[in-house]
Amino acid sequence: MTLEGNLDKLYEERFREEQLGSKISIWQALCEGFFQQFIPDGATVLDIGAGYCEFINHIKCQKKFAVDLNAKISRFSNPDVSVVNCPSTRLETFQDQSIDVVFISNFLEHLKSKEEVHLTLSEAYRVLRSSGRIMILQPNIRFLSREYWDFFDHVVPLSDRSLAEVLHLVGFEIEKIIPKFLPYTTKSKIPKNISLVKLYLKIPFAWRLFGKQAFALARKP
């Protein structure tokens, strides 16, 4: 069986069921304390590489879509989330200019090549309405030169600088780049208590100390 066919098994080992509760709590705090500010009222939001739907389940908007190749994603999505099983490089289910916000978290590094990264971002650009935004949370290899490769399915190395470059190449206008935002993984020594996570989000100095993931916010002209 191919690696792609074994992804659900790989992720089940990486994120044990007993750990999912704290992971979900962290994402609830991240959505409420940071990401929600970039989601307009009444927005249609697309989560690419949605995984366990931690983001799309907790964000507040009018319409929610989750894209992932894993056929089991529906087990984790809330009833108000429409799930689409398709490659990120071919979002054929979605019409041009039909989405207000695209969100991508810890996904681009799993693609097979930089060409697939470019295709994925190009598809995101296509489905976004004019002035629509893309948000990307991404392990930053500039600060993870060794740990980046501790995950077997990491393929494409990306930094905040190369991410900004490819976003410009696709046609996006960069609004914000935070090179050091969140710790590398939810298994890092970040507080798991929701109140403490929200406090972390309010102290940018702490990001510079513990942040290993970059955050990018860009707009389609």
N, C-alpha and C positions, 0 to 999 in steps of 0.2 A: 504494500500500500504506500502511496505517496505521502510526503509530509503534509500536504494540503488535506488529505483524507484523514490524517491523524491529529489535526489541530484540536478537535474537541477533547481528545485524550490528553494532549499536551497541556491544555489550559486547565483541565480538571486536576492534573497533578500540580500545576503551578499555583492555582488558587483553590485550596481545599475548601469544602463546603463550610467548615467551621470558621474560616477566615472571611467569607463573603459578607457576613453581617457587618464587621468593622469597615470593610471596603465600601459597602453601600452607605454607611453613615458618613464616611469621609466625603464621598461624592455629593451627598445631600448638602453638606456644609459648603463644599466648593461651589455648587450651583447657587445656593442662597447667598453666599458671601462674596462671590466674584463674578461668575459667568452670567448670572441673570441680568446684570446691568447692561449687557450688550444685546439682549433679546427684546425687541419692541413688543408692545401689546398687540395681540392678534397675529403674531408672526407664524409662518410655516417654517419649521425647523427640520433639517435633515442631518442625522448623525451617521457618518460614514465609518465603517468598521466599529459598529456599536458594541460588540462584545457582550457583556452582561447587562447592557442598557442602563448603566449607572447614571450616565448623563441625561439621556433622553427621558428616562422615567421621572427624573426630579426637576427638570427645567419646566418653567411655566410658559406656555404659548398656546396658540389656537389649534394648530395641526402638527403632529409629530410623525416623522418617518425614521426608521432605522434600517440601514443597509449592512448586511454581513453575509459572508459565504456560509457560515455555520447554520445548518438547518435547524439546530436546536435553540436558536436565539429566541424563538417565541415562548419558550419556557420561562424566560426572564423578563420579557417586555410586559409593561402594564397594558390594560385593555385599550387605552387611548392611543397606543403606539401602533402604527401600521408598519409591518415588517416586510422587507423586500430582500430576497436572497439573490444577489447578483454581484458580479465583480465591480470594484470601485472604478475600473477603467471603462465600464460600459453601463452607464446609468440610464438605460433605454426606457425604463418605466417612467422616468420623469421628463416632462416637457421642458423646452427652453423657457427660461425666466419664470419658473414656477415656485421657487424657493426664496425665502427671505434671509435665512441664516444656515450656513453649513458648519458643522462641528466635526473635527477630526482629532482624536486623542490616541497617542501611543499606537499608531497604525502604519504610518508611512514607512517606518524602518523595517516592516515585515514584508513589504512588496519585493518583487523579484529583481527589480532594477530601477535605476534613476529614470529610465524611460517610462516605467509604470507610475512613478511618482508624478512625473510631468503629465501623463494622461489622466491620472486621478484628479489633479488640480485643474486641468483643462475641463474635465467633465463638471467639476464643482462650479467653475466659472460659467459654463454654459447654462446650468440649471438655475443659477442665481438671477434674481431680478436686478435691474439697474439700481445701484446703491446698496445692494445686498452685501452681507458681510460673511467672511469666513474666519473661523477661530480654529487655531491649531495648537495643541499641547503636544510637545515633542521632546523626547530625551535628547540632550545636547551633547554631542560627542566631544565638543571642546573641553568639557568638564568631566567626561566619562570615557577617557581613552581606553581604559581597561574593562571597566564594569559593563560597558555597552555590549560587549560580546559574551557576557555571562548567560544570555538567553539564546538558546539554540536557533530560534527562528528570526533573529535579527540579521538582516541582510544589507540594507542600505544605510551607510553612515551619513547623518545629517547634523548640521550645526544651526544655530540661529542665523548665521550669515548665509549659508547655502540655501536655507529655507527662504530667507528674504529674496535671494537672487532668483529662485525658481518662481516665486510668487510674482515678482516683477516681470519675468519672462512670459508668464501666462497672461498678464495684463492687469493684475491686481494693483491697487494703490495701498501701500503699507500705512496703517494708522498707528500701530504700536508693536514694538518688539521688546520683550523682556527676556534677555539671555538666561537669567537665573531666576526661576519662579518657584516651582515645587521640587521637593526631593525626588529622587529617581523613581522609586516605587512606593506603593502603599505599605510595603514591608519595611521601609526605611524608618528611622527613629523620629518620625513625625508624630505628634500627639494624636491619638485616635478619638479623643473626646471632641464632640462637635464644637463646643464652646472654645476649646483651645485651637482647633483648626481655624475657626473664624477669627480668632485673635491673631494667629500667624498671618492670615491674609491681610490684616490691617497694619502689619509691621514690615514694610519693604526691606528694612535693614536685615531682618531674619532671612529674607529670600536670598540675599547676597551671601549669607553664611551657609545655608542649607540647600539652596536651589541647584538642581542638576537638570531640570527640564526647562525648555524655552517655551514662551507663549507668544504667538503671533496673531495679530488682528489686522485684517486687510479688507478692503472694500472694492467691489466691482464698480467702475465708473459709470 
